[in-house]
Structure formats: structure tokens, C-alpha cells
Amino acid sequence: MVTGASSGIGAAAARALAAEGAGVVLVARRMDRLEALAAELRARGAAVAAAAADMRREADVIGMVALARERFGGVDVLVNAAGLGRRAPLASAPTELWREMLEVNVLGLAIATREAIQDMERRGVAGHVVHVSSMAGHRIPSPDAAMYAATKFAVRALTEGLRQELRARQSPIRVTAVSPGHVETEFAAIFAGRPEAAAETYGRFKVLEARDVAAAIVWIVTQPPHVEVHDVLVRPTAQRN
Ligand SMILES: NC(=O)c1ccc[n+]([C@@H]2O[C@H](COP(=O)([O-])OP(=O)(O)OC[C@H]3O[C@@H](n4cnc5c(N)ncnc54)[C@H](OP(=O)(O)O)[C@@H]3O)[C@@H](O)[C@H]2O)c1
């Protein structure tokens, strides 16, 4: 199951996992995008389902796991790629911009993870949860990105916290974060609130492609059962900060 599958890293992860033979549940709000990707993957022989879900709505998140149970018997791997950043200075931004980031990047991710883990445990599956975090979970990238960074620092805490919970009860389920630097997706335009920001952000030097991050995700989930990758930090070679 891949959240944020309508665009960017999530879409690339869904493609890469389907290419490895996984059945895939695609999740996002834009169902037209999901249907187009589902058609592409089915044409290559993959088993695919699509679920419309707003990660800010708990009922939607619970519903997407129910759909995975119905269509595939459950969730073996959850990739939490749904997320966004907003330019939102701490001294001036409207609360709503902060709330959206916190609800999608932190709460939505935590609810999806809880539901997937309960599903894995009910079936006795040694599953894997991957959080798409960010280099912004390791340092503050710019003064207007502190709340975004706070959500990604939170994802880092949730990754280590979940690891500790799982180890405390000797669960074979693994949890991993992947922390990219700049990746060419819809992220930059959404962050700045202007479409031209994409070319400005991604045109300065060769940034990562979404499939570069997807390759890391495939590597993470195909390690043998005794290997738990904790966090993969990956920057474009030319990125300075
Ligand atoms: N691009 C970068 O430079 C970069 C760097 C580090 C980390 N990241 C992280 O990578 C993750 C994926 O972002 P991306 O770069 O691939 O950006 P993207 O192209 O904008 O994709 C974001 C995805 O999240 C989904 N999403 C956003 N809000 C949602 C909501 N309320 N409910 C359900 N889905 C929602 C979007 O789907 P819908 O709009 O269709 O719902 C879309 O599929 C994010 O967590 C981001 O923080 C990105």
C-alpha cells in the first residue's frame, strides 16, 4: 500500500514495487491520477487497487486498509509517502497552513501506520512500514520551513518510537525512514504556492528524481528479515545544505 501515489515519490514507489511483482494499493485524493496509474501498472501485469483517501480524515485512512484486506487479504508493506510542505513562517503564517502539514505528515501517517500494523499482527505477517521523511527531519533547511521541518522531526521520532515498541514485544515487523533532499515532484510548487517555484527549485542543479527515492524504498523492503534499515539519507550530489 502506497499513500501519496498520485504524484512524485509515491507514484514512483508504486511503479517500482509493482515492477518487483507486488500487488499495489494506490492511495491519494486525486482518483483520476490513481486510475491512470492503475491502468498503466495493470497493462504491465500488476495487480492494483485504488483508494480515494484524504489523510486528514481518519475514516478514509481506516477505509484504505479495509480495501487492502478486501482486495489483497491485507497490507504487507506500507509506504507512507503522502505529505506536503507549506512556506509558513512561525511569526506570521495562518494556523491553517501549519495544521494541514501536521495533520497529513504526522497524524495521517501515524494513523495509517497503526491500522497497517494491526492488520499485519492479526495475520501474523512480518510486514514493513516505510516513512517518507526528509532531510528536513535532520536539520532546518530554511527559515520559512520550520513547521514543515517540525513535522519531519516528528516522523523521525515516530520511526524510532515505533521501532522501540515493536522490539519491546519481539515483533518481526520492521520500520524504516527515508530522508531525501530535493526531489523533482509537485512539492516545490505546493510549498511556495506558485507553479514557477518548481523550475526555480529544481533548475538550479541536478536534483533527485522520484525514481531514485523509489529505488531506495525497494532496497529497504527487500533486505533479509534480520536486516532493519533505520533511515536512508539521500541528497542530490550537488545539494550544498
Ligand atoms: N520533493 C522533495 O524535494 C521532497 C524532499 C524530502 C521529502 N519529501 C517528502 O516526500 C513525500 C512525497 O512528496 P513528493 O515530493 O512526492 O510531493 P508531491 O508530488 O506533491 O506528492 C505528494 C503526494 O501526497 C498526497 N497528499 C497530499 N496531501 C494529501 C492529503 N490530505 N490526503 C491524501 N494524500 C495527500 C498527494 O496526493 P493528492 O493531492 O492526490 O491527495 C500526492 O500524491 C512528502 O512526505 C514530502 O514531504 C519530498
The ligand as an SDF file (V2000), in Angstrom:
LIG
                    3D

 48 52  0  0  0  0  0  0  0  0999 V2000
   10.1440   16.5950   -3.2490 N   0  0  0  0  0  0  0  0  0  0  0  0
   11.0630   16.8060   -2.3320 C   0  0  0  0  0  0  0  0  0  0  0  0
   12.0370   17.5630   -2.5070 O   0  0  0  0  0  0  0  0  0  0  0  0
   10.9610   16.0700   -1.0170 C   0  0  0  0  0  0  0  0  0  0  0  0
   12.1020   16.0190   -0.2050 C   0  0  0  0  0  0  0  0  0  0  0  0
   12.0410   15.3430    1.0080 C   0  0  0  0  0  0  0  0  0  0  0  0
   10.8650   14.7360    1.3990 C   0  0  0  0  0  0  0  0  0  0  0  0
    9.7630   14.8080    0.6040 N   0  0  0  0  0  0  0  0  0  0  0  0
    8.5370   14.1560    1.0920 C   0  0  0  0  0  0  0  0  0  0  0  0
    8.1300   13.2110    0.1470 O   0  0  0  0  0  0  0  0  0  0  0  0
    6.7330   12.9450    0.3260 C   0  0  0  0  0  0  0  0  0  0  0  0
    6.0730   12.9010   -1.0360 C   0  0  0  0  0  0  0  0  0  0  0  0
    6.1260   14.1920   -1.6090 O   0  0  0  0  0  0  0  0  0  0  0  0
    6.5040   14.4390   -3.1380 P   0  0  0  0  0  0  0  0  0  0  0  0
    7.7980   15.1360   -3.1770 O   0  0  0  0  0  0  0  0  0  0  0  0
    6.3310   13.1960   -3.9230 O   0  0  0  0  0  0  0  0  0  0  0  0
    5.3920   15.5510   -3.4900 O   0  0  0  0  0  0  0  0  0  0  0  0
    4.0890   15.5290   -4.4280 P   0  0  0  0  0  0  0  0  0  0  0  0
    4.4810   15.2480   -5.8320 O   0  0  0  0  0  0  0  0  0  0  0  0
    3.4030   16.8150   -4.1230 O   0  0  0  0  0  0  0  0  0  0  0  0
    3.2330   14.3100   -3.8600 O   0  0  0  0  0  0  0  0  0  0  0  0
    2.5490   14.4060   -2.6340 C   0  0  0  0  0  0  0  0  0  0  0  0
    1.5220   13.3070   -2.5180 C   0  0  0  0  0  0  0  0  0  0  0  0
    0.8790   13.4270   -1.2420 O   0  0  0  0  0  0  0  0  0  0  0  0
   -0.5030   13.3520   -1.4450 C   0  0  0  0  0  0  0  0  0  0  0  0
   -1.2310   14.1400   -0.4500 N   0  0  0  0  0  0  0  0  0  0  0  0
   -1.0110   15.4190   -0.0880 C   0  0  0  0  0  0  0  0  0  0  0  0
   -1.9500   15.8000    0.7900 N   0  0  0  0  0  0  0  0  0  0  0  0
   -2.7780   14.7360    0.9760 C   0  0  0  0  0  0  0  0  0  0  0  0
   -3.9470   14.5080    1.7470 C   0  0  0  0  0  0  0  0  0  0  0  0
   -4.5120   15.4570    2.5200 N   0  0  0  0  0  0  0  0  0  0  0  0
   -4.5380   13.2980    1.6790 N   0  0  0  0  0  0  0  0  0  0  0  0
   -4.0240   12.3270    0.9000 C   0  0  0  0  0  0  0  0  0  0  0  0
   -2.9230   12.4870    0.1460 N   0  0  0  0  0  0  0  0  0  0  0  0
   -2.3130   13.6840    0.1870 C   0  0  0  0  0  0  0  0  0  0  0  0
   -0.7470   13.8960   -2.8480 C   0  0  0  0  0  0  0  0  0  0  0  0
   -1.9330   13.3290   -3.3910 O   0  0  0  0  0  0  0  0  0  0  0  0
   -3.3190   14.1030   -3.6690 P   0  0  0  0  0  0  0  0  0  0  0  0
   -3.0020   15.5710   -3.8160 O   0  0  0  0  0  0  0  0  0  0  0  0
   -3.8410   13.4620   -4.9220 O   0  0  0  0  0  0  0  0  0  0  0  0
   -4.1480   13.7750   -2.4740 O   0  0  0  0  0  0  0  0  0  0  0  0
    0.4680   13.3620   -3.6040 C   0  0  0  0  0  0  0  0  0  0  0  0
    0.2140   12.0690   -4.0700 O   0  0  0  0  0  0  0  0  0  0  0  0
    6.2290   14.0320    1.2680 C   0  0  0  0  0  0  0  0  0  0  0  0
    6.0760   13.4980    2.5700 O   0  0  0  0  0  0  0  0  0  0  0  0
    7.3330   15.0600    1.2720 C   0  0  0  0  0  0  0  0  0  0  0  0
    7.3840   15.7750    2.4810 O   0  0  0  0  0  0  0  0  0  0  0  0
    9.7850   15.4520   -0.5830 C   0  0  0  0  0  0  0  0  0  0  0  0
  1  2  1  0
  2  3  2  0
  2  4  1  0
  4  5  1  0
  4 48  2  0
  5  6  2  0
  6  7  1  0
  7  8  2  0
  8  9  1  0
  8 48  1  0
  9 10  1  0
  9 46  1  0
 10 11  1  0
 11 12  1  0
 11 44  1  0
 12 13  1  0
 13 14  1  0
 14 15  2  0
 14 16  1  0
 14 17  1  0
 17 18  1  0
 18 19  2  0
 18 20  1  0
 18 21  1  0
 21 22  1  0
 22 23  1  0
 23 24  1  0
 23 42  1  0
 24 25  1  0
 25 26  1  0
 25 36  1  0
 26 27  1  0
 26 35  1  0
 27 28  2  0
 28 29  1  0
 29 30  1  0
 29 35  2  0
 30 31  1  0
 30 32  2  0
 32 33  1  0
 33 34  2  0
 34 35  1  0
 36 37  1  0
 36 42  1  0
 37 38  1  0
 38 39  2  0
 38 40  1  0
 38 41  1  0
 42 43  1  0
 44 45  1  0
 44 46  1  0
 46 47  1  0
M  CHG  2   8   1  16  -1
M  END
$$$$
